[in-house]
Amino acid sequence: MKIEVLYCAVLADEAGRSVERLESSAATLGELYDELRLRHGFRLSRASVRVAVQDDFVDWSHPVREGLSLVLIPPVNGG
Amino acid sequence: MDFRITKDPIQTEPVARALHAVGAVVCFEGRVRSLNEGRAVDALEYSCYEALAVKEGTRILEEARERFGLLECQAIHRIGQLQLGDMAVWVAVASGHRGEAFEGCRWIIDELKRRVPIWKKEHYADGEKTWLGGAQP
């Protein structure tokens, strides 16, 4: 399935880009994150990253579908 | 009730001036300081995921209004490159009495820091730059 991933902050630095379009056969967003973590060497595990689809946070069990666009959100620290 | 993200210096505004039920207004300014955990900081860079930041920030203000019975609340967060002393975030709340205004303002800034997708990268005096709260060794 073709999907689009947006990386924020430290994840964008580690991936060397802020957007990536890719093919994946992962069934859930959790599996997809683990794949991307291996590929880019992310230091953060799934437990400390959140994921959003269409500007709403979703669970890692959310299914991966053709054309999905998601945002990976490392721990925040504004203020 | 208004949460905003801006790239420009934060311009604060009078809060709830027309609401005559208001007896207390509390404002908080968060500024860029020169030391973090013992290291000298030169500047800060904030980035955000804007669509979600605005949504989550607005949700926090709505929750605060319910929870503390506030009559009005507003917050502005600046992003981009900030210098020492610059205002990074501003929160203002208005209520009938001071108790809920102080508590509500404190709650809002704590929730903003915990939940809104905004990140800061510190630029240290020794030239190193680090995203805070990320995967730091």
gemmi code that builds the backbone of each chain (N, CA, C; Angstrom):
import gemmi

chains = {
    "A": [
        ("MET", (0.836, -1.198, 0.000), (0.000, 0.000, 0.000), (0.866, 1.241, 0.000)),
        ("LYS", (0.424, 2.237, -0.742), (1.162, 3.503, -0.780), (0.659, 4.387, 0.356)),
        ("ILE", (1.620, 4.887, 1.139), (1.243, 5.766, 2.234), (2.199, 6.956, 2.318)),
        ("GLU", (1.796, 7.933, 3.103), (2.634, 9.123, 3.283), (2.838, 9.346, 4.776)),
        ("VAL", (4.093, 9.559, 5.155), (4.416, 9.750, 6.571), (5.036, 11.134, 6.770)),
        ("LEU", (4.528, 11.856, 7.754), (5.138, 13.137, 8.138), (5.900, 12.931, 9.440)),
        ("TYR", (7.141, 13.368, 9.458), (7.966, 13.238, 10.657), (8.115, 14.603, 11.318)),
        ("CYS", (8.026, 14.630, 12.648), (8.193, 15.893, 13.376), (9.464, 15.872, 14.222)),
        ("ALA", (10.049, 17.047, 14.376), (11.143, 17.300, 15.322), (12.259, 16.257, 15.233)),
        ("VAL", (12.548, 15.561, 16.342), (13.698, 14.659, 16.384), (13.546, 13.531, 15.355)),
        ("LEU", (12.332, 13.116, 15.067), (12.130, 12.041, 14.085), (12.484, 12.528, 12.674)),
        ("ALA", (12.175, 13.798, 12.387), (12.531, 14.361, 11.081), (14.056, 14.436, 10.941)),
        ("ASP", (14.726, 14.815, 12.017), (16.196, 14.873, 11.986), (16.785, 13.489, 11.757)),
        ("GLU", (16.264, 12.495, 12.487), (16.827, 11.146, 12.365), (16.518, 10.514, 11.010)),
        ("ALA", (15.324, 10.828, 10.460), (14.950, 10.267, 9.156), (15.601, 11.054, 8.014)),
        ("GLY", (16.096, 12.261, 8.326), (16.736, 13.096, 7.303), (15.729, 13.714, 6.346)),
        ("ARG", (14.486, 13.755, 6.716), (13.434, 14.345, 5.878), (12.199, 14.560, 6.752)),
        ("SER", (11.281, 15.397, 6.269), (10.070, 15.590, 7.067), (8.856, 14.899, 6.445)),
        ("VAL", (8.975, 14.501, 5.180), (7.885, 13.757, 4.538), (8.479, 12.569, 3.799)),
        ("GLU", (7.782, 11.457, 3.828), (8.237, 10.299, 3.068), (7.032, 9.580, 2.475)),
        ("ARG", (7.108, 9.294, 1.172), (6.065, 8.467, 0.548), (6.659, 7.098, 0.328)),
        ("LEU", (5.931, 6.076, 0.772), (6.513, 4.743, 0.680), (5.451, 3.668, 0.512)),
        ("GLU", (5.926, 2.468, 0.194), (5.091, 1.270, 0.070), (5.294, 0.463, 1.344)),
        ("SER", (4.216, -0.043, 1.911), (4.370, -0.907, 3.071), (3.269, -1.958, 3.084)),
        ("SER", (3.610, -3.109, 3.650), (2.584, -4.145, 3.777), (2.185, -4.316, 5.237)),
        ("ALA", (2.611, -3.374, 6.084), (2.255, -3.445, 7.509), (0.732, -3.405, 7.659)),
        ("ALA", (0.218, -4.156, 8.632), (-1.234, -4.201, 8.830), (-1.722, -3.043, 9.703)),
        ("THR", (-0.898, -2.668, 10.679), (-1.309, -1.596, 11.599), (-0.243, -0.500, 11.637)),
        ("LEU", (-0.635, 0.638, 12.193), (0.326, 1.744, 12.315), (1.477, 1.346, 13.234)),
        ("GLY", (1.186, 0.503, 14.219), (2.233, 0.046, 15.123), (3.304, -0.742, 14.378)),
        ("GLU", (2.865, -1.672, 13.539), (3.829, -2.449, 12.740), (4.599, -1.528, 11.804)),
        ("LEU", (3.880, -0.558, 11.230), (4.535, 0.379, 10.316), (5.622, 1.163, 11.055)),
        ("TYR", (5.314, 1.631, 12.287), (6.316, 2.396, 13.029), (7.560, 1.545, 13.283)),
        ("ASP", (7.338, 0.282, 13.652), (8.485, -0.586, 13.928), (9.366, -0.749, 12.681)),
        ("GLU", (8.707, -0.853, 11.511), (9.429, -0.930, 10.232), (10.268, 0.330, 10.004)),
        ("LEU", (9.620, 1.488, 10.205), (10.298, 2.767, 9.975), (11.419, 2.975, 10.988)),
        ("ARG", (11.205, 2.474, 12.203), (12.215, 2.624, 13.253), (13.489, 1.886, 12.858)),
        ("LEU", (13.297, 0.680, 12.314), (14.451, -0.090, 11.845), (15.157, 0.619, 10.693)),
        ("ARG", (14.336, 1.085, 9.728), (14.900, 1.707, 8.532), (15.694, 2.968, 8.845)),
        ("HIS", (15.169, 3.802, 9.758), (15.805, 5.099, 10.022), (16.611, 5.140, 11.315)),
        ("GLY", (16.551, 4.052, 12.081), (17.306, 4.023, 13.335), (16.743, 4.955, 14.394)),
        ("PHE", (15.415, 5.111, 14.417), (14.817, 5.959, 15.455), (15.161, 5.402, 16.826)),
        ("ARG", (15.536, 6.320, 17.724), (15.852, 5.870, 19.090), (14.595, 5.698, 19.933)),
        ("LEU", (13.539, 6.430, 19.569), (12.304, 6.358, 20.362), (11.507, 5.109, 20.017)),
        ("SER", (11.045, 4.432, 21.072), (10.193, 3.268, 20.825), (8.751, 3.745, 20.657)),
        ("ARG", (7.920, 2.821, 20.193), (6.516, 3.101, 19.972), (5.847, 3.691, 21.219)),
        ("ALA", (6.309, 3.251, 22.397), (5.666, 3.670, 23.649), (5.775, 5.181, 23.883)),
        ("SER", (6.803, 5.814, 23.315), (6.928, 7.245, 23.593), (6.583, 8.127, 22.383)),
        ("VAL", (6.095, 7.499, 21.308), (5.700, 8.268, 20.125), (4.181, 8.168, 19.984)),
        ("ARG", (3.566, 9.271, 19.528), (2.125, 9.212, 19.243), (1.924, 9.376, 17.744)),
        ("VAL", (0.749, 8.942, 17.286), (0.482, 8.987, 15.853), (-0.870, 9.643, 15.610)),
        ("ALA", (-0.933, 10.467, 14.557), (-2.184, 11.149, 14.218), (-2.543, 10.889, 12.763)),
        ("VAL", (-3.829, 10.730, 12.521), (-4.363, 10.577, 11.167), (-5.459, 11.624, 11.015)),
        ("GLN", (-5.418, 12.363, 9.936), (-6.386, 13.458, 9.701), (-6.506, 14.370, 10.924)),
        ("ASP", (-5.352, 14.724, 11.460), (-5.268, 15.671, 12.564), (-5.972, 15.240, 13.844)),
        ("ASP", (-6.087, 13.938, 14.043), (-6.558, 13.409, 15.317), (-5.643, 12.276, 15.757)),
        ("PHE", (-5.358, 12.229, 17.073), (-4.550, 11.122, 17.577), (-5.315, 9.818, 17.400)),
        ("VAL", (-4.612, 8.766, 16.994), (-5.229, 7.436, 16.883), (-4.317, 6.420, 17.585)),
        ("ASP", (-4.870, 5.208, 17.788), (-4.089, 4.137, 18.436), (-3.161, 3.464, 17.427)),
        ("TRP", (-2.146, 2.799, 17.954), (-1.219, 2.058, 17.098), (-1.911, 0.894, 16.392)),
        ("SER", (-3.082, 0.492, 16.895), (-3.806, -0.614, 16.258), (-4.572, -0.164, 15.007)),
        ("HIS", (-4.566, 1.127, 14.731), (-5.256, 1.672, 13.547), (-4.727, 0.979, 12.282)),
        ("PRO", (-5.635, 0.530, 11.388), (-5.184, -0.194, 10.200), (-4.485, 0.711, 9.171)),
        ("VAL", (-3.542, 0.129, 8.454), (-2.873, 0.844, 7.362), (-3.698, 0.619, 6.094)),
        ("ARG", (-4.105, 1.709, 5.465), (-4.889, 1.599, 4.234), (-4.205, 2.346, 3.108)),
        ("GLU", (-4.538, 1.940, 1.878), (-4.007, 2.608, 0.694), (-4.265, 4.127, 0.798)),
        ("GLY", (-3.226, 4.900, 0.528), (-3.387, 6.350, 0.484), (-3.382, 7.040, 1.845)),
        ("LEU", (-3.137, 6.275, 2.927), (-3.149, 6.836, 4.276), (-2.047, 7.887, 4.457)),
        ("SER", (-2.380, 8.955, 5.161), (-1.384, 9.966, 5.493), (-1.346, 10.098, 7.016)),
        ("LEU", (-0.162, 9.912, 7.591), (-0.074, 9.943, 9.048), (1.063, 10.841, 9.510)),
        ("VAL", (0.949, 11.271, 10.764), (1.966, 12.150, 11.353), (2.535, 11.466, 12.585)),
        ("LEU", (3.845, 11.388, 12.670), (4.493, 10.771, 13.836), (4.968, 11.876, 14.781)),
        ("ILE", (4.532, 11.759, 16.033), (4.708, 12.831, 17.010), (5.552, 12.373, 18.196)),
        ("PRO", (6.806, 12.810, 18.255), (7.650, 12.446, 19.417), (7.187, 13.214, 20.655)),
        ("PRO", (7.729, 12.905, 21.827), (7.306, 13.603, 23.049), (7.381, 15.126, 22.875)),
        ("VAL", (6.345, 15.811, 23.298), (6.258, 17.257, 23.062), (6.843, 18.019, 24.249)),
        ("ASN", (7.215, 19.255, 24.022), (7.747, 20.065, 25.126), (7.728, 21.542, 24.796)),
        ("GLY", (6.536, 22.017, 24.417), (6.395, 23.456, 24.178), (6.425, 24.220, 25.498)),
        ("GLY", (6.087, 25.487, 25.427), (6.019, 26.334, 26.620), (7.358, 26.921, 26.969)),
    ],
    "B": [
        ("MET", (-12.253, 32.416, 23.816), (-11.575, 31.128, 23.754), (-10.820, 31.036, 22.457)),
        ("ASP", (-9.539, 31.095, 22.581), (-8.786, 31.233, 21.359), (-7.367, 30.731, 21.614)),
        ("PHE", (-6.927, 29.757, 20.814), (-5.541, 29.310, 20.885), (-4.892, 29.594, 19.540)),
        ("ARG", (-3.765, 30.268, 19.572), (-3.110, 30.628, 18.309), (-1.634, 30.267, 18.320)),
        ("ILE", (-1.121, 30.020, 17.111), (0.311, 29.816, 16.895), (0.778, 31.000, 16.051)),
        ("THR", (1.926, 31.565, 16.403), (2.420, 32.684, 15.597), (3.932, 32.584, 15.385)),
        ("LYS", (4.374, 33.071, 14.229), (5.817, 33.120, 13.957), (6.386, 34.467, 14.399)),
        ("ASP", (5.509, 35.419, 14.667), (5.933, 36.771, 15.027), (5.972, 36.941, 16.546)),
        ("PRO", (6.654, 38.001, 17.016), (6.641, 38.267, 18.454), (5.197, 38.331, 18.964)),
        ("ILE", (4.976, 37.775, 20.150), (3.619, 37.705, 20.696), (3.137, 39.086, 21.114)),
        ("GLN", (1.996, 39.475, 20.589), (1.349, 40.731, 20.972), (0.219, 40.362, 21.914)),
        ("THR", (0.333, 40.748, 23.174), (-0.757, 40.416, 24.098), (-1.865, 41.459, 23.947)),
        ("GLU", (-3.033, 41.079, 24.393), (-4.168, 41.977, 24.208), (-4.989, 42.033, 25.494)),
        ("PRO", (-5.824, 43.051, 25.637), (-6.670, 43.127, 26.829), (-7.609, 41.925, 26.851)),
        ("VAL", (-7.825, 41.360, 28.027), (-8.615, 40.137, 28.144), (-10.004, 40.441, 28.698)),
        ("ALA", (-11.006, 39.996, 27.993), (-12.396, 40.023, 28.484), (-12.800, 41.380, 29.064)),
        ("ARG", (-12.375, 42.447, 28.427), (-12.654, 43.780, 28.976), (-14.164, 44.063, 29.041)),
        ("ALA", (-14.897, 43.491, 28.089), (-16.334, 43.805, 28.014), (-17.193, 42.910, 28.911)),
        ("LEU", (-16.559, 41.932, 29.571), (-17.339, 41.005, 30.409), (-17.398, 41.534, 31.840)),
        ("HIS", (-18.519, 42.075, 32.234), (-18.593, 42.726, 33.543), (-18.704, 41.744, 34.702)),
        ("ALA", (-18.885, 40.460, 34.398), (-18.899, 39.450, 35.466), (-17.480, 39.096, 35.906)),
        ("VAL", (-16.487, 39.589, 35.159), (-15.095, 39.244, 35.456), (-14.580, 40.050, 36.647)),
        ("GLY", (-14.026, 39.312, 37.643), (-13.426, 39.995, 38.782), (-11.934, 39.748, 38.864)),
        ("ALA", (-11.427, 38.788, 38.050), (-10.001, 38.453, 38.120), (-9.484, 38.043, 36.750)),
        ("VAL", (-8.312, 38.556, 36.421), (-7.617, 38.134, 35.200), (-6.211, 37.728, 35.603)),
        ("VAL", (-5.798, 36.519, 35.196), (-4.427, 36.072, 35.456), (-3.761, 35.768, 34.123)),
        ("CYS", (-2.555, 36.315, 33.935), (-1.797, 36.073, 32.705), (-0.472, 35.415, 33.048)),
        ("PHE", (-0.024, 34.535, 32.165), (1.282, 33.900, 32.333), (2.100, 34.143, 31.074)),
        ("GLU", (3.366, 34.523, 31.272), (4.303, 34.651, 30.156), (5.409, 33.640, 30.342)),
        ("GLY", (5.623, 32.771, 29.356), (6.776, 31.876, 29.393), (7.867, 32.471, 28.517)),
        ("ARG", (9.078, 32.600, 29.070), (10.166, 33.240, 28.309), (11.364, 32.315, 28.131)),
        ("VAL", (12.146, 32.636, 27.123), (13.366, 31.874, 26.863), (14.419, 32.285, 27.887)),
        ("ARG", (14.885, 31.306, 28.670), (15.885, 31.652, 29.693), (17.265, 31.118, 29.301)),
        ("SER", (18.246, 31.655, 30.004), (19.626, 31.452, 29.563), (20.244, 30.137, 30.023)),
        ("LEU", (19.587, 29.449, 30.950), (20.188, 28.224, 31.475), (19.162, 27.107, 31.460)),
        ("ASN", (19.513, 25.941, 30.986), (18.638, 24.784, 31.148), (19.464, 23.617, 31.640)),
        ("GLU", (19.057, 23.083, 32.788), (19.769, 21.973, 33.408), (21.270, 22.214, 33.424)),
        ("GLY", (21.629, 23.429, 33.806), (23.022, 23.765, 34.012), (23.803, 24.138, 32.758)),
        ("ARG", (23.166, 24.077, 31.568), (23.904, 24.447, 30.350), (23.489, 25.828, 29.867)),
        ("ALA", (24.458, 26.582, 29.360), (24.179, 27.929, 28.870), (23.489, 27.851, 27.509)),
        ("VAL", (22.332, 28.471, 27.416), (21.544, 28.453, 26.186), (21.677, 29.804, 25.490)),
        ("ASP", (21.853, 29.772, 24.160), (21.982, 30.986, 23.347), (20.673, 31.419, 22.736)),
        ("ALA", (19.891, 30.420, 22.298), (18.649, 30.690, 21.570), (17.829, 29.409, 21.587)),
        ("LEU", (16.572, 29.534, 21.183), (15.686, 28.371, 21.129), (14.971, 28.366, 19.794)),
        ("GLU", (14.709, 27.171, 19.303), (13.969, 27.060, 18.056), (12.745, 26.192, 18.347)),
        ("TYR", (11.558, 26.735, 18.090), (10.332, 25.962, 18.314), (9.753, 25.537, 16.976)),
        ("SER", (9.311, 24.292, 16.907), (8.571, 23.875, 15.724), (7.271, 23.244, 16.190)),
        ("CYS", (6.306, 23.142, 15.276), (5.037, 22.546, 15.691), (4.393, 21.838, 14.517)),
        ("TYR", (3.429, 21.001, 14.823), (2.569, 20.466, 13.780), (1.272, 21.252, 13.932)),
        ("GLU", (1.113, 22.263, 13.070), (0.158, 23.324, 13.367), (-1.306, 22.880, 13.451)),
        ("ALA", (-1.765, 22.073, 12.507), (-3.187, 21.710, 12.503), (-3.573, 21.031, 13.815)),
        ("LEU", (-2.738, 20.113, 14.235), (-3.037, 19.365, 15.458), (-2.777, 20.218, 16.707)),
        ("ALA", (-1.775, 21.092, 16.635), (-1.461, 21.963, 17.772), (-2.643, 22.886, 18.065)),
        ("VAL", (-3.228, 23.459, 17.023), (-4.352, 24.373, 17.211), (-5.553, 23.605, 17.766)),
        ("LYS", (-5.762, 22.411, 17.227), (-6.885, 21.596, 17.686), (-6.735, 21.212, 19.161)),
        ("GLU", (-5.555, 20.739, 19.518), (-5.321, 20.276, 20.888), (-5.290, 21.467, 21.860)),
        ("GLY", (-4.691, 22.574, 21.432), (-4.647, 23.774, 22.270), (-6.057, 24.295, 22.552)),
        ("THR", (-6.890, 24.302, 21.528), (-8.267, 24.762, 21.687), (-9.037, 23.831, 22.618)),
        ("ARG", (-8.779, 22.535, 22.476), (-9.435, 21.554, 23.340), (-9.060, 21.795, 24.818)),
        ("ILE", (-7.793, 22.103, 25.069), (-7.329, 22.363, 26.446), (-8.051, 23.587, 27.022)),
        ("LEU", (-8.173, 24.642, 26.217), (-8.861, 25.844, 26.703), (-10.327, 25.536, 27.005)),
        ("GLU", (-10.955, 24.735, 26.152), (-12.362, 24.362, 26.387), (-12.491, 23.554, 27.682)),
        ("GLU", (-11.562, 22.616, 27.874), (-11.592, 21.800, 29.095), (-11.399, 22.674, 30.335)),
        ("ALA", (-10.487, 23.646, 30.239), (-10.200, 24.525, 31.375), (-11.423, 25.362, 31.721)),
        ("ARG", (-12.112, 25.821, 30.691), (-13.290, 26.653, 30.947), (-14.348, 25.864, 31.732)),
        ("GLU", (-14.566, 24.631, 31.308), (-15.517, 23.749, 31.994), (-15.082, 23.467, 33.431)),
        ("ARG", (-13.819, 23.034, 33.531), (-13.283, 22.549, 34.790), (-13.209, 23.602, 35.883)),
        ("PHE", (-12.836, 24.842, 35.502), (-12.633, 25.896, 36.506), (-13.716, 26.977, 36.437)),
        ("GLY", (-14.675, 26.792, 35.546), (-15.741, 27.789, 35.411), (-15.216, 29.142, 34.948)),
        ("LEU", (-14.236, 29.127, 34.031), (-13.638, 30.384, 33.561), (-14.603, 31.088, 32.612)),
        ("LEU", (-14.532, 32.396, 32.587), (-15.395, 33.162, 31.693), (-14.719, 33.367, 30.342)),
        ("GLU", (-13.384, 33.329, 30.350), (-12.642, 33.548, 29.102), (-11.251, 32.950, 29.253)),
        ("CYS", (-10.713, 32.373, 28.204), (-9.297, 32.010, 28.234), (-8.696, 32.074, 26.843)),
        ("GLN", (-7.440, 32.445, 26.806), (-6.723, 32.604, 25.547), (-5.291, 32.150, 25.733)),
        ("ALA", (-4.706, 31.680, 24.640), (-3.280, 31.342, 24.698), (-2.667, 31.535, 23.319)),
        ("ILE", (-1.412, 31.967, 23.327), (-0.662, 32.141, 22.076), (0.697, 31.474, 22.271)),
        ("HIS", (1.121, 30.669, 21.312), (2.458, 30.073, 21.367), (3.239, 30.524, 20.149)),
        ("ARG", (4.453, 30.967, 20.399), (5.295, 31.401, 19.282), (6.141, 30.238, 18.804)),
        ("ILE", (6.406, 30.189, 17.496), (7.325, 29.189, 16.953), (8.410, 29.885, 16.128)),
        ("GLY", (9.396, 29.124, 15.697), (10.516, 29.699, 14.945), (11.688, 29.931, 15.884)),
        ("GLN", (12.563, 30.842, 15.462), (13.793, 31.106, 16.207), (13.553, 32.185, 17.252)),
        ("LEU", (13.799, 31.879, 18.518), (13.603, 32.864, 19.586), (14.925, 33.136, 20.298)),
        ("GLN", (15.059, 34.367, 20.768), (16.266, 34.773, 21.485), (15.991, 34.802, 22.981)),
        ("LEU", (17.058, 34.869, 23.758), (16.907, 34.952, 25.219), (15.982, 36.113, 25.584)),
        ("GLY", (15.079, 35.867, 26.509), (14.167, 36.912, 26.968), (12.887, 37.014, 26.153)),
        ("ASP", (12.856, 36.404, 24.968), (11.639, 36.470, 24.152), (10.505, 35.694, 24.818)),
        ("MET", (9.280, 36.147, 24.579), (8.119, 35.443, 25.099), (7.784, 34.289, 24.163)),
        ("ALA", (7.753, 33.083, 24.717), (7.472, 31.900, 23.908), (6.003, 31.530, 23.966)),
        ("VAL", (5.393, 31.804, 25.118), (3.992, 31.435, 25.271), (3.298, 32.416, 26.203)),
        ("TRP", (2.035, 32.658, 25.929), (1.229, 33.573, 26.737), (-0.115, 32.912, 27.000)),
        ("VAL", (-0.540, 32.928, 28.269), (-1.837, 32.360, 28.643), (-2.564, 33.421, 29.463)),
        ("ALA", (-3.826, 33.628, 29.181), (-4.613, 34.581, 29.969), (-5.984, 34.002, 30.252)),
        ("VAL", (-6.420, 34.122, 31.495), (-7.749, 33.623, 31.841), (-8.488, 34.689, 32.651)),
        ("ALA", (-9.793, 34.667, 32.530), (-10.636, 35.591, 33.273), (-11.732, 34.805, 33.964)),
        ("SER", (-12.032, 35.199, 35.215), (-13.089, 34.507, 35.952), (-13.703, 35.473, 36.970)),
        ("GLY", (-14.702, 34.984, 37.670), (-15.372, 35.840, 38.644), (-14.470, 36.186, 39.817)),
        ("HIS", (-13.687, 35.181, 40.254), (-12.836, 35.366, 41.440), (-11.417, 34.868, 41.165)),
        ("ARG", (-10.465, 35.319, 41.999), (-9.058, 35.049, 41.695), (-8.669, 33.579, 41.816)),
        ("GLY", (-9.315, 32.834, 42.725), (-8.917, 31.445, 42.960), (-8.928, 30.626, 41.688)),
        ("GLU", (-10.057, 30.626, 40.997), (-10.157, 29.804, 39.782), (-9.306, 30.366, 38.640)),
        ("ALA", (-9.054, 31.683, 38.672), (-8.208, 32.271, 37.625), (-6.767, 31.770, 37.768)),
        ("PHE", (-6.232, 31.795, 39.009), (-4.864, 31.298, 39.231), (-4.768, 29.804, 38.911)),
        ("GLU", (-5.728, 29.045, 39.425), (-5.682, 27.593, 39.208), (-5.843, 27.237, 37.730)),
        ("GLY", (-6.776, 27.904, 37.068), (-7.047, 27.614, 35.658), (-5.843, 27.948, 34.788)),
        ("CYS", (-5.201, 29.080, 35.074), (-4.042, 29.502, 34.283), (-2.908, 28.487, 34.441)),
        ("ARG", (-2.666, 28.064, 35.673), (-1.623, 27.083, 35.956), (-1.916, 25.751, 35.244)),
        ("TRP", (-3.169, 25.341, 35.293), (-3.560, 24.077, 34.662), (-3.346, 24.154, 33.145)),
        ("ILE", (-3.736, 25.287, 32.559), (-3.612, 25.426, 31.100), (-2.148, 25.331, 30.659)),
        ("ILE", (-1.259, 26.065, 31.315), (0.137, 26.039, 30.861), (0.729, 24.638, 31.039)),
        ("ASP", (0.365, 23.959, 32.131), (0.878, 22.600, 32.338), (0.371, 21.651, 31.249)),
        ("GLU", (-0.905, 21.745, 30.898), (-1.466, 20.871, 29.859), (-0.890, 21.204, 28.485)),
        ("LEU", (-0.697, 22.499, 28.209), (-0.121, 22.884, 26.911), (1.252, 22.234, 26.745)),
        ("LYS", (2.056, 22.294, 27.795), (3.410, 21.732, 27.728), (3.372, 20.216, 27.559)),
        ("ARG", (2.347, 19.594, 28.098), (2.254, 18.137, 28.099), (1.620, 17.573, 26.829)),
        ("ARG", (0.713, 18.328, 26.207), (-0.115, 17.740, 25.146), (0.003, 18.338, 23.751)),
        ("VAL", (0.377, 19.608, 23.634), (0.325, 20.244, 22.309), (1.593, 19.904, 21.512)),
        ("PRO", (1.429, 19.454, 20.256), (2.606, 19.079, 19.455), (3.478, 20.264, 19.057)),
        ("ILE", (4.265, 20.701, 20.032), (5.255, 21.761, 19.837), (6.554, 21.236, 20.436)),
        ("TRP", (7.665, 21.499, 19.730), (8.955, 20.989, 20.203), (9.969, 22.106, 20.236)),
        ("LYS", (10.867, 22.035, 21.224), (11.933, 23.047, 21.225), (13.299, 22.411, 21.098)),
        ("LYS", (14.092, 23.111, 20.304), (15.478, 22.703, 20.119), (16.319, 23.785, 20.757)),
        ("GLU", (17.178, 23.391, 21.702), (18.019, 24.390, 22.347), (19.332, 24.537, 21.589)),
        ("HIS", (19.735, 25.779, 21.421), (21.034, 26.082, 20.817), (21.948, 26.480, 21.967)),
        ("TYR", (22.946, 25.649, 22.246), (23.810, 25.922, 23.396), (24.958, 26.842, 23.016)),
        ("ALA", (25.482, 27.468, 24.054), (26.593, 28.408, 23.850), (27.801, 27.711, 23.220)),
        ("ASP", (27.944, 26.377, 23.446), (29.090, 25.659, 22.877), (28.835, 25.188, 21.439)),
        ("GLY", (27.705, 25.618, 20.844), (27.458, 25.312, 19.427), (26.562, 24.111, 19.188)),
        ("GLU", (26.384, 23.276, 20.198), (25.547, 22.088, 20.006), (24.062, 22.477, 19.986)),
        ("LYS", (23.256, 21.676, 19.265), (21.808, 21.906, 19.227), (21.122, 20.595, 19.554)),
        ("THR", (20.119, 20.621, 20.421), (19.424, 19.392, 20.800), (17.919, 19.586, 20.904)),
        ("TRP", (17.175, 18.649, 20.339), (15.723, 18.626, 20.593), (15.537, 18.162, 22.018)),
        ("LEU", (14.749, 18.908, 22.791), (14.515, 18.491, 24.164), (13.384, 17.470, 24.211)),
        ("GLY", (13.481, 16.555, 25.150), (12.403, 15.591, 25.361), (12.374, 14.501, 24.331)),
        ("GLY", (13.234, 14.560, 23.342), (13.318, 13.498, 22.356), (14.209, 12.395, 22.883)),
        ("ALA", (14.701, 11.583, 21.971), (15.524, 10.457, 22.401), (16.926, 10.929, 22.718)),
        ("GLN", (17.098, 11.449, 23.915), (18.443, 11.926, 24.254), (19.187, 10.852, 25.011)),
        ("PRO", (20.419, 10.670, 24.644), (21.194, 9.633, 25.300), (21.426, 9.968, 26.780)),
    ],
}
model = gemmi.Model(1)
for chain_id, residues in chains.items():
    chain = gemmi.Chain(chain_id)
    for i, (resn, *xyz) in enumerate(residues, 1):
        res = gemmi.Residue()
        res.name, res.seqid = resn, gemmi.SeqId(i, " ")
        for name, pos in zip(("N", "CA", "C"), xyz):
            atom = gemmi.Atom()
            atom.name, atom.element = name, gemmi.Element(name[0])
            atom.pos, atom.b_iso = gemmi.Position(*pos), 0.0
            res.add_atom(atom)
        chain.add_residue(res)
    model.add_chain(chain)
structure = gemmi.Structure()
structure.add_model(model)
structure.setup_entities()
